[in-house]
Amino acid sequence: MEDQFTNNPGENIQEAVDTYTETNQDKTPSQEFITPKQISNIINKLPNGKAPGHDNITNKALKNLPNNILTQLAHIFTACLRVAYFPKTWKRAIIIMIPKPGKNHSKPESHRPISLLPTMSKLFEKLVLKSLQKCIKPRPEQHAFREGHSTTTQLVQLFKDLKNNKSEKKYTAATFLDIEKAFDRVWHMGLIHKLNKNTDLPNYTVKLIKSFLTGRSFQIRVDDQLSTERTIQAGVPQGSCLSPILYTHYINDLPLHPQVKTSIFADDTMFHAAHRNKRYAISHLQKQINLTLDWTDKWRLKINAAKTESIIFGGKPTKTKITVRNQTTNWKNKVKYLGITIDSKLHMHQHVKIATQKAKGARTSLYPILNNKSPIPLKTKIQIYNMYIKPIILYGSVAWAPQISKSSLKKMEVVQNTTLRQITGMHYLTRNEAIQRSANLEPLSVTIKHATQTFYYKASISRYQHIQKLSA
């Protein structure tokens, strides 16, 4: 597990090393101060059910703090800002290993680590986050960890580009990159360099982030036993609210070829190039891959060539292939991006098949409570369907619905209608429309239409210009 939090090999960039070293030389103190009211406002919004870290302080306990303790916390947090110091005891994480389904659980890599940070650390980080958000602005293509952005906005943008290219009779060559352990391998020196050179953050805030990143450690907990304490040498801390914004800034300077577009959601990175000549589209995409590899080498990120996938939308694969690290990637007939399976012809048949199968599986699992003989009230059954089954069918529908056929839409409607019959126990001759009315539901096609109208209205009034363009 310790190996996961180590730097990828690479040459030191002297400018980054110098910046990292010089960060502590400016002794200008912070003039910011934290008020008890600011702390109280954050505490009131904390969820009660979150597990604490090694300090065993729960969010519920924080909500019962008297005013004099809030005042003392304000003094402590203000002092941390003034001297740009992040206390060492707040930098120790407890990691819980969650087994991945269908994997060999005797291997560490078959588990998903969940990091539990001290509650006091997370409280202070939320105060620091507001300062970072004023100066760090993610690039427009990044749709993760941002207000007014989501997987839906990212998918709508991608499908819009693919549809436009298709209408203009262009081929679209696309590559989906896998950045290996992206968050866990961020090079601290490189990140501090970028914060210092590419933002308007004051030096004392950069010093605080440096203190926040260095000297971190973790222990793995199994039942009530803890492993020995191990050091973290790289990466942004899992479970910290600061990590997403720090990572997005770290990749903000990812270079982009003028003939290539990119879609980024956290560490999911996709490039696509369009041209009437298939070979030109592939050539532009290969140049982008080469640019990206040079950039990742410089900033110590690693592309997993084995998991990188490529596809040509609007045409058949060619003998010319994309090369990543001297390893050619075979053209796929379909790819999965942000939970949506997209085929080369944009027909969406495969996605509908997968989504309906998952929905049926969820329905089968919930059958003991979602049947007409269940003692649960009908209204509650409908709510369970709306919460656990319907979202599986409709995920991303605003983006892909214009591409699906009537037969595919009918298959999705069948899942809803069958589920409602199972819940209500109505006679098989009862019309679907009558069952939907009794359950106060509408056909999925109508639901998708309303969701689409709502999405494009919100996009049209977004404060982000690139989101406004989605409604055009």
N, C-alpha and C positions, 0 to 999 in steps of 0.2 A: 504493500500500500504506500510505503514511503517513496517508492520509485515514481508513483503517479504525480508527486508534487516536486519533481526536479526539473531543471532546465533542459530543453533540447540542446544538443551540441551545436556550437556555432562560434564564429569569431567575434571577439568583443569589438563593438563600434566605439572607437576612442572618444568621439563626441558624446556618446551616451554615457560612457564611463566617467568622463570629466563632469558632465552635468550632474550625475548622481553624487559625485564626490563634493561638488561645489554647493549642492542644495543646502547643506547645513551651515554654510559660511555667512549667509545673510541672517543677522540677529534681530531683524525688525520684528517686534512682537505683534500679535494680532490685537486689534482694537475691538473685536467682537465680544459680546457677552451673551450668556444664555440666561433667560428669565424663568422663574418657576412656572409662569403661565405657558411658555412654549413647551416645557416638559409635560405639564398637565394635559395640554391639547393632544400631544402625541400618545401619551399613556391611555387616554380615554378611547382612542381609536384602535388600540391593540386587541387582537382576538384573544379570548380567554383560554382556548384549547391548545395553544402552542406549548410544546415541551421545552423545559428550560435546559440550559447547559450545565456546566459543572458547578455553577453558583447556586443551583437549585432555587432560584428566585423566579416565580411564575408571574405572568402578566396580571393575573388576578390579584396577586399580592401587591403589585405596583399600584393598582387602582384604589387600594386602601391606605396609601401612604398619607400621613398628615402633612400639613403645609410646611412645618419646620423642616421635615426631611426633604421635601421638594426644594426648599431653599438651599439646603446643604448640597443636594445633587447639582443645582444650578452653579454653585461655587466650584464644585469639582469639575464639571464639564467646561466651565469658562477657563479654569486653570489649564486644562488639557489643551484648549485652543490657544491660549496665550503662549505656552511653551512648546506647542506643536508636538505633543507627546501622547501616544496611545498606550495606556497601561498594559504591562506584560500579561497580567492575569486575565485580561479581556481577550487575549490572542490565543487561548487554548481551546480547541474544539474537541467535542466528544462525537465520534463517528459511529453511527449504527449501520450495520450492513444488512440490506434488504435483498433477499434472493431474487434473481431474475427468473421469470417463468420459463420452463422448458430448457434450462441450462444445467450443467454439471455443477452442483452446489459445493463440491469439494474444492473448487478452484476459486481464488479470490476475485478474478475478473468476472465471475458469474454472479456477482453481487453488486448492487447499486448502493454506493455510500451516501448516507444522509447525515449531514453535519449539524450538530446542535451547538450553537454559540451562546456565550453568557448573555443573559437578558440585559444586563447593564451595558454591555458592548453594543447590542442591537439598538438600544435606546439612544446612545450617543451617536451611532452611525446615522440614524434618521435625521439628526440635527445637522450633521456634516453634509448629508446628501443635498440638502437645500442649497448649500453654497456651491456644490459641484454643478447642480442643474442650471445655475445662473451663467456658468462659463463654458460648459461642455455641451455641444450640440451635435448629436449623431448625424451622419450623412443621410440624405433623403432616402436612399435605398434601404436603410435599416428600419425595419418595421417592428422590431421587438423592443420591449421595455420602454415604450413611449406612449404617452397619452394620445388618444385618437388614432392609434395604430394597432393592428392585430394581424393574425394569420389571414383573416378575411381580406383586409386591405392589400396585403401582399399578394394573395392569390388573385384578387380582382385585377391588380396591375399586371400580373403575369399573363393571365388569360386575355386581357385586353391587348397586350403586345402580340401574343400568338395569333389572336383572331385577326388583328390588323395586318400582320404579315401574310396570313393565309389569303385574305381578301385582295392583297396586292400581288398575289401569286409569287410570294417569296418563300424560300426554304428557311427554316430556323434551326440552326445547329446549337444545341445546348449541352452544357456539362454541369453536373451536380457534384460539388467537391465535398469531401469529408475531411474536416480539419481535426486531426487526432488530439483528443484531450485538450481542446482549445482553451477553456477557462483555467485548467490546472497547470498549463505550461506557459502562461504569460511571463515574459522575462521582466523582472522588476526594474532593472536598470533602464531597459528600453521604455517601459511605461512611464517612469519618472521623467525621463528625457522628453517624452512627448507631452506630458502634462506641463513641463516647464517651458517648452518651446512653442507649442501649438495651442495654448489656451491663454486666457487672461486671468488665470488663477493667481492670487497673490502667493509669494514664496512661502509664507507660513502655512498655507493650506497644502502646498505640495510637500512641505516637510512633514506635516501631519499624516498625509497619505503614505509617505515613505515609512514613517514610524508604524503606521497601521499594517503595512505589508511585511515588514521585516520582523524576524524573531518569533514567527508564529509556530505553533506546534499542534499536535493532535494525539488523541488516544482512541483506540477502538474499544467499544463496550459490547460485550457478549453476556447477556443476562445481567448479573450484578458484578461481573468481573471486568477490570480495565487492563488494557495492554500497557506496556511501558510507553513513556512519552517520546514521540518522534518529531523531528523538525520538518518544517515546510519551507522549501527553498525557492519555489516558483508558484505562479498562479495567483488568481484572485480568489479570496476565501468563499467557499461554498456556503450558502445560507446568509450571506451578508447583503444588505440592500445596496451597498456601494459597488459590489462586484459587477453587476450588469452595466452600469454607466462607465466604469473603468475599462471594461472589456470593449465596449462599443467605441470608446475613444482610442483604444489601442489599435483597432483596425480601421479607424477613420481615414488613414492615408493609403489604404489599399489602392494601387494604381489601376486605371481603367483605360483600355484601348478605345479610341474614338468611335470605332465601328461596333462596339460591344456594349450591351446593357447587363446590369447585374441586379439580382434580387438577394437581399440578405435578411435573414431572420435569426438573430442571436449568432450562432456559429454555423448555421445552415447557409451555405453560399452557392449561388447558381449564376452562371454566365450564359448569355445567349446572343448569337449574332445572326442577322438575316440578310439574305441576298437572293436575287433571281437565279444566280449561278451557285449551285450547291458547293462547289469547290471553294469559291470565294468566302462563303459563310464559314466553312470549316477552317480555312486559312486564318481568318480574323479571330476565330475562337482559339486556335492554337497559339496565336501570338499573345492572347490574353492569358492563357494558361502559363506560358513562359514568363510573362510579366509577374504573375502571381507567385510562381515558384521562386523567382529571384527575390521577391518581397518577403515571402515566408522564410527563406533562408536567412535573410538579413535580420529579421525580427524573431527568429527562433521559434517559429510555428512549423508544424509538420503536416503535410498533406498525405493522407492515406490513399495511395494509388489504387490499392486493391478494392476499396469501397467507392471509388469515384465512378460515376456512371455518365454516359453520354447518349443522346438521342437526336434524331432529325425529325422535326415536325414538318408535315406537309410533303414528305417524299420518302422513298425507300433508302435504306442505308447504302453507303458506297464502300469501295475498297480503301479509300483514304480514311484513316482513323486518327483520333486524338491521342497524343502521347503524353503521359505524365511520368516523369522520372524514368524515361526510357522504357516505360511499360505501356503498351497500347491498350486502350479501352474499347471493347467491342460495343457496337451500336445496339442499344436496347429498343425493343418494340414498345415498352412502357416503363415509366419511372414513377417513384413515389416521392412527392414533395409536400411537406407540411401536412401529412396525413391524407393527401389526395393522390390517387393513382391516375396518371395522365398517360394516354396512349398517343402514338405518333400521329394519328389522324384526328385527335381531339373528339373522339366519339363518346368517351366516358362510359362505355359499356362495362369495362372491367371495374371501374370505381363503383358503379351502381351495384354490381354483383357482390363486391367485397362488403360494401356498406349494408346491403340487405342481409347478407349472411351474418354479419356482426349483430345487427338488430334482432334477427331471429334467435341468435345465441343468447342475447340478453333476455329476450322474451321467455326462452326456455328456462333460464336460470331463475327468473322471477315468477314462474308459473305457480308455485305454491301460494303466492299471495295475489297473483293476477289471474284468477279464474272466478267464474260466476258463483262458486260455492264458498269462496273465501269470506270470512266474517268482516273483512276490512270494508269500510264504506265505499260506495262506488266513486264518490268524489275523490277520495284518497287514491284509489286505483288509477284514476285518470291522471292525477298529479304525478304518480310514480311513472306512468308511461311518458308523460311530458318531460320528466326530469332525466330518465335513464335510457329510454329507447328512441324517442323521437329525435333527440340531438344527434344520435349516431347516423340516422338517415339523412338529416339536413345539414350536417357540418359542411361548411364551405359552399353551400348551395347558391349563394349570391354570385359566386364566381363561375361555377360550372353549369348551373341550370340552363343558360342559353345554348349550351352545347349538346345537351342530352336529347335523345329521341323520345317520341311519345310512348313507345313500347317500354323504354327504360323507366320513364316516369310512372307508367302503369304498374310496373313491378314494385316500385316504392310505395305506391298507393295501396297495393295488395297487403303489404306488411302492416300498414296502419289499420286497414279494414279488418284483417284477420285478428289483430291484437284486440281491437274494440269488440269484436264478436266474442272472443275468449273472455274478456272482462265482463261484458254485459250478459252473456248467455242468451242473446236474442236468437229467434228462429232463423234458420238458414235462408228462408224466403224473404226476410226483412231487407229492404233496400239499404245499401251502404249510406246513402244520403240521410235516411231516417236515423240510423245508428249514430252518425256523426253529429246530427242535431241534438240527439238525446245526451250526447257526451259533451256538448258545447264545443265541438271541434269543427274545423273546416278541412277540405281536401288539401293535401300537401302542396298541390300546384298553387292554390290560393295563398297558403302560408308563405311559400317561396316568393310569390309576387309581392305580398305586403312587406316581407323582409327586404326585398330588393329596393322597393320604393323608399323605405325608411333609410336604408344604407346610403343610397345616392343623395337623398335630401341632406343627411348628416355630412356627407362628403362635400356637398356644395357650399356648406357654411363652415367648413373646417378652417382653422387658422393656418393650416399648412397648405401652401400652394400646390405641392405635388399630390396631396389628397384631394384638393378641389378639382384637379384635372381629371380625376377618375370619373367624375360626374359629367364630364363634357361628352 
